[in-house]
Every structure is written in structure tokens, then in C-alpha cells.
Amino acid sequence: MIADFRSDTITQPTSGMKEAMFSAALGDDVFGDDPTVNALETKVAKLFGMEAALFCASGTMANQLAIKAQTSPGTQVICADKAHVYLYEAGGIASNSLATTKTIESESGLLRAEDITEAINPSDDIHFPPSAMVCLENTMNKGGGVYYDFDEIKKIKEVCEENNLKLHLDGARLFNALVETKESPRDYGQIFDSISICLSKGLGCPVGSVLIGSKRLIEKARRQRKAWGGGWRQAGLLAAAGIYALDNNVERLKEDHVDALEIGAAAEGKSWLKKVYPIKTNIVIFELVNSILAKDFVSELDKQNVKCVTFGKHLVRFVTHLDLSQKQITYTKQVLGQLNF
């Protein structure tokens, strides 16, 4: 038995999802006539109460298109120091948009309105790049899957409006947050200028993310996607998986959250553990004692067919997902309970 917690991107399409994919009506998306891609984009835009949407190959592409479409060369993007757009998108803000980045230090990666206010550059001082955009991430990957209080997001929106800043949400795991809170996708659509959601993480699709925003923003993003080589043809095969996931795999995310709590509890009190980050959704981060390196911990677990990833020198990440059975969760708890260093 192998229990693979490396990411929620490793899931395989279910039989129902495959059936939806293989029976999808197809066209050529570059010409705009793939009916299933069009249906996915319309469905997501309507879900969030926004004007339009664009099906993209990845969350990174969706985020980078949003930044490119809403900034100018030499302007500045404000985000957390732990943000995916800053750490894990290959320097795309600089190389794609010719924009600079100002990061805000935060233990959890969740920003506050006052932090952003302090980070905004003075518009009348030519020494500084003009602040143009704020990027939030929900849930926060590097923070262990924690999510925003929606009232704080509203405060951040007020700061952005007062300072003429665009507000983008990297919502790669937004649905993990939504099943734990009282907010709806439409609530988020009323706040943000642009939102990216990932279909290939907790929702279980093989490929794809969606960028959502105004018609004008999506028009610009679609043109830029083409310039980056992101135009695709009979993409309805993949879009059908996205429609199926949104119809069938959202509420079940709560099961992943329960599994994450079980994994975290299995580590409590162990000699090798310094602490477990607060578990709010499907991400579990262990901080190990200083005498144990994350790479050695991951290697030892791998020998016992439990797969996870390093997340820092002494940090290890587990991500729960729909392909993990209760038998695999139980086995992993046993391995953690018996682990000695």
C-alpha cells in the first residue's frame, strides 16, 4: 500500500469524470467554438457573479494572466512573502509583466488591511514604483491551508479602492475555504477584480484552472494566453472534467479536511515533532525539532510507503485528497505513531 500525500494534484479522474470527458461535445477553442469549454466558462462566471471567464492550463497561467492584464511595466504588485505568485511561479511577475513585487511578512501568509496600507508606495514620489495590485491567496498553501476572515477581505478591498489598486485572488483552493465558511462564490465575485480557481487540486480534475473577471479583463487575458502559447483546440475533453467536478466534488472536500485533522492528531506528542500548524482545511504542516531535517523525515516515510514533501528545512507538508481511502489514512496514522528518530 502507498499513501501519497504529496499534493492534491496527483488525483486520477473518477469513472464518472472520465465518462463526462469522453462524451463531451468538442470544437476548436482558439476559434471560440468548443461548446464544452464555453459551457465551463459560462458556468464559472455565473457561479461567481462575474462577467466572463477563461479556461487555462494551470493556476500559474491564470494568476500570471490576471497580473499581466491589470498592471503595467514598472508598477508594483503587493502580496504575502509566502504567496504562491511570488514563490512558486518562476519569477513570472517580473518576466511576464515587467512588474516589481513588494512582499509583506506574515506568519500565516494571510494579510491584513493595515499591512497593505503601509506597503503602498507614495504616488507622488518618483523614487518608488507605483503600487498597482494586491494579490491574496485563499487558502494559504504555505500557511497550512488557513483561510481569510471575509470581513478582513472587505477591509482590504476598501484599501484597494481608496488607493486605486486592483485586487486579485489566487483561489487555487478557494472551495476548500468556502465549504468551511458561510460565504459563497458570488460573495467573492463582488469583491475581487479577478479570481483564479484551480480544478486540478481538491476538485480532482486532470488539468486546468479558470480565470474570472470582467469582459474586458478576460478579452485581454485571452489574447495574452494566445501569445504565451496557451491557446488550445479540442479542450472540451478537459473542460468537461471541470464541469463534472464543480457539480460533484465540492461538498466532499469536507472529507479531506477530516482526514487532515486525523493526520495532524496522529503526530501530536511525538518526540520528533515541534508543532503542527493549525489545520483548517486539507493541508497539514509538521514543524520538526531542530535535530531532524525535513528531507530525512520525508525519506524515512517514503521507505514505509507514505509520501509527503519537504516544505522548508524543518517543515513537512501532507495534503489530503479524494484518492486517499480510509485504509490509507489509518495506515499513515500507524506509521506516524510508530516512527522513531
C-alpha positions in Angstrom: 0.0 0.0 0.0 1.2 3.5 -0.9 -0.4 6.6 0.8 0.5 9.6 -1.3 0.1 13.0 0.4 2.5 15.0 -1.8 -0.3 17.1 -3.3 -4.0 17.1 -4.2 -2.9 17.5 -7.8 -2.0 13.8 -8.1 -5.6 12.6 -8.2 -6.9 10.4 -11.1 -10.2 11.1 -12.8 -13.1 9.0 -11.4 -15.1 6.8 -13.7 -17.9 9.4 -13.7 -15.5 12.1 -14.7 -14.0 10.0 -17.5 -17.4 9.3 -18.8 -18.2 13.0 -18.9 -14.9 13.7 -20.7 -15.3 11.0 -23.3 -18.8 12.1 -24.1 -18.1 15.8 -24.3 -19.1 17.8 -27.4 -15.9 19.3 -28.9 -14.9 22.1 -31.1 -11.8 24.4 -31.5 -11.4 26.7 -28.6 -9.0 29.0 -30.3 -11.9 29.7 -32.7 -14.2 30.0 -29.7 -16.4 27.2 -30.8 -15.7 24.4 -28.4 -19.2 24.1 -26.7 -17.9 22.4 -23.6 -15.2 25.0 -22.9 -17.7 27.7 -23.5 -20.1 26.0 -21.1 -17.5 25.7 -18.4 -16.5 29.4 -18.7 -20.1 30.5 -18.6 -20.8 28.2 -15.6 -17.9 29.5 -13.6 -18.6 33.2 -14.4 -22.2 32.8 -13.4 -21.2 30.9 -10.2 -19.1 33.9 -9.1 -21.5 36.5 -10.5 -18.8 37.9 -12.7 -18.9 38.8 -16.4 -16.6 36.3 -18.0 -14.1 33.5 -17.5 -11.2 31.9 -19.3 -10.2 28.3 -19.1 -6.4 28.0 -18.6 -3.9 25.2 -18.5 -2.8 25.9 -14.9 -3.3 28.1 -11.9 0.1 29.7 -12.5 -1.1 30.7 -16.0 -4.4 32.1 -14.7 -2.6 34.1 -12.0 0.0 35.5 -14.3 -2.6 36.4 -16.9 -4.5 38.4 -14.2 -1.4 40.2 -13.2 -0.3 40.9 -16.8 -3.8 42.3 -17.7 -4.0 44.6 -14.8 -0.5 46.0 -14.3 1.9 48.0 -16.4 5.7 47.6 -16.7 7.4 49.2 -13.8 4.4 49.1 -11.4 4.3 47.0 -8.2 2.3 44.0 -7.0 1.8 43.7 -3.2 1.5 40.1 -1.8 2.5 38.0 1.2 6.0 36.8 1.4 4.6 33.2 1.4 2.4 33.8 -1.7 2.4 31.3 -4.5 2.5 34.1 -7.1 5.8 35.2 -5.5 7.5 31.9 -4.5 6.3 29.3 -7.0 5.6 30.9 -10.3 9.1 31.0 -11.7 9.5 34.8 -11.3 6.6 35.3 -13.6 5.6 38.7 -12.2 9.0 40.1 -13.3 9.5 38.1 -16.6 5.9 38.2 -17.8 4.6 41.6 -16.6 7.9 43.5 -16.0 6.5 44.4 -12.7 8.1 44.5 -9.3 6.9 42.8 -6.1 6.6 44.1 -2.6 6.2 41.2 -0.1 4.6 41.5 3.4 5.9 39.3 6.1 3.2 37.2 7.8 3.4 34.1 9.9 0.4 32.5 8.3 0.5 34.3 4.9 -2.8 36.0 5.5 -2.6 39.8 5.0 -4.4 42.5 7.0 -5.7 45.7 5.6 -3.3 47.8 7.8 -0.3 45.8 6.4 -1.3 46.6 2.9 -1.9 50.3 3.7 1.7 50.5 5.0 3.0 48.7 1.9 1.5 51.1 -0.7 4.1 53.3 -2.2 3.6 57.1 -2.2 2.2 58.1 -5.5 4.0 61.4 -5.6 7.5 60.1 -5.0 9.3 59.2 -8.3 11.8 57.0 -6.4 9.2 54.3 -6.0 7.3 52.1 -8.4 3.6 52.9 -8.4 1.6 50.3 -6.5 -0.9 48.7 -8.9 -2.3 45.5 -7.5 -2.8 43.4 -4.4 -2.8 39.6 -4.6 -4.3 37.5 -1.9 -4.2 33.7 -1.6 -7.1 31.6 -0.2 -6.5 29.1 1.2 -2.9 29.9 2.0 -0.7 27.0 1.0 2.5 28.0 2.9 0.3 28.8 6.0 -1.0 25.3 6.1 -4.3 25.7 4.4 -5.6 28.5 6.6 -8.3 30.8 5.1 -9.3 34.5 5.4 -12.0 36.0 7.5 -14.2 37.6 4.9 -14.6 40.8 6.9 -10.8 41.3 6.6 -11.1 40.8 2.8 -13.8 43.5 2.8 -11.4 45.9 4.6 -8.6 45.1 2.2 -11.0 45.9 -0.7 -11.7 49.3 0.8 -8.0 50.0 1.0 -7.6 49.0 -2.7 -10.5 51.2 -3.8 -9.1 54.2 -1.8 -5.7 53.8 -3.5 -6.9 52.7 -7.0 -5.4 49.2 -6.7 -6.6 46.1 -8.4 -7.4 43.2 -6.2 -6.7 39.6 -7.4 -7.4 36.4 -5.6 -5.3 33.3 -6.1 -8.1 31.0 -5.2 -6.4 27.7 -6.1 -8.1 26.1 -3.1 -10.9 28.6 -2.6 -13.6 25.9 -2.5 -11.8 24.3 0.5 -12.3 27.6 2.3 -15.9 28.0 1.1 -17.1 24.6 2.4 -15.9 25.7 5.9 -17.4 29.3 5.9 -20.7 30.9 5.2 -19.5 32.8 2.1 -20.5 31.9 -1.4 -18.5 32.2 -4.7 -20.8 35.2 -5.6 -19.6 36.9 -2.4 -16.1 36.7 -3.6 -17.1 37.8 -7.1 -18.4 41.1 -5.7 -15.1 41.9 -4.0 -12.3 40.9 -6.4 -11.4 42.3 -9.8 -10.1 38.9 -10.8 -10.1 35.4 -9.3 -8.3 32.2 -10.3 -9.7 28.8 -9.3 -7.9 25.5 -9.7 -9.8 22.5 -10.9 -6.9 20.0 -10.7 -6.3 20.3 -6.9 -9.1 19.3 -4.5 -11.7 19.1 -7.2 -9.9 16.2 -8.8 -9.6 17.2 -12.5 -6.6 16.1 -14.5 -5.8 19.6 -15.8 -7.0 23.1 -15.7 -7.8 26.4 -13.9 -10.2 29.2 -14.6 -9.6 33.0 -14.5 -12.7 35.0 -13.8 -13.2 38.8 -14.2 -14.8 41.5 -16.3 -15.3 41.0 -20.1 -12.6 43.5 -20.8 -10.1 41.8 -18.5 -10.9 38.3 -20.0 -10.5 39.7 -23.5 -7.0 40.9 -22.7 -6.2 37.7 -20.9 -7.4 35.6 -23.8 -5.1 37.5 -26.2 -2.2 37.2 -23.9 -2.8 33.5 -23.3 -2.5 33.0 -27.1 0.8 35.0 -27.1 2.1 32.7 -24.4 1.2 29.6 -26.4 -1.8 28.8 -24.3 -4.4 28.5 -27.0 -5.8 25.0 -27.2 -8.0 23.2 -29.6 -10.4 20.4 -28.5 -10.1 21.4 -24.9 -13.6 20.4 -24.2 -12.3 17.0 -23.1 -10.7 18.8 -20.1 -13.4 21.3 -19.6 -16.0 18.5 -19.2 -13.9 17.3 -16.2 -14.2 20.8 -14.7 -18.0 20.8 -15.1 -18.2 17.4 -13.5 -16.0 18.4 -10.6 -18.0 21.6 -9.9 -21.2 19.5 -9.9 -19.9 16.6 -7.8 -16.7 17.3 -5.9 -17.2 20.5 -3.9 -19.1 19.4 -0.8 -16.9 16.3 -0.5 -13.9 18.5 0.3 -15.1 18.4 3.9 -14.0 14.7 4.0 -10.4 15.8 3.1 -10.5 18.2 6.0 -11.5 15.5 8.4 -8.7 13.3 7.1 -6.2 16.2 7.6 -7.2 16.5 11.2 -6.6 12.8 11.8 -3.1 13.0 10.3 -2.3 16.0 12.5 -3.6 14.4 15.6 -1.5 11.2 14.9 1.7 13.3 15.2 0.9 15.2 18.4 3.2 14.4 21.3 5.8 12.6 19.2 9.5 13.2 20.0 10.3 14.3 16.5 7.6 17.0 16.4 8.0 20.6 17.4 4.5 21.6 16.4 1.6 21.1 13.9 0.4 24.2 12.1 -3.3 24.9 12.7 -5.3 22.6 10.5 -8.2 24.4 8.8 -8.7 22.5 5.5 -6.7 19.8 3.7 -3.1 20.8 4.3 -1.1 19.6 7.3 2.3 21.0 8.0 4.7 19.5 10.6 7.5 21.6 12.1 10.2 19.1 13.2 12.6 19.5 16.0 15.8 21.2 15.0 17.8 18.0 15.1 15.8 16.4 12.3 15.9 17.6 8.7 12.8 17.5 6.6 14.5 15.7 3.8 15.5 12.9 6.2 12.0 12.7 7.6 10.4 12.5 4.1 12.9 9.8 3.1 12.1 7.7 6.1 8.4 7.9 5.5 9.0 7.1 1.8 10.6 3.8 2.9 7.3 2.9 4.6 5.3 3.9 1.5 4.0 7.2 2.9 4.8 10.0 0.6 4.9 13.7 1.6 7.1 16.7 0.7 9.6 19.0 2.3 8.3 22.5 2.9 11.4 24.0 4.4 14.5 22.9 6.3 12.4 21.5 9.2 8.9 21.6 7.6 7.0 18.8 6.1 3.7 19.0 4.2 0.9 16.5 3.8 -2.1 17.2 1.6 -5.3 15.1 1.8 -7.4 14.5 -1.3 -10.2 12.3 -2.8 -7.8 9.5 -3.9 -7.0 8.6 -0.3 -9.0 5.9 1.3 -9.7 5.5 5.0 -7.5 2.4 4.9 -4.6 4.6 3.7 -5.3 7.2 6.4 -5.3 4.6 9.1 -2.1 3.1 7.8 -0.4 6.5 7.8 -1.5 7.2 11.3 0.0 3.9 12.4 3.3 4.8 10.6 3.5 8.2 12.3 2.6 6.7 15.7 5.5 4.2 15.4 8.1 6.5 13.8 11.3 6.9 15.7 14.3 9.1 15.1 
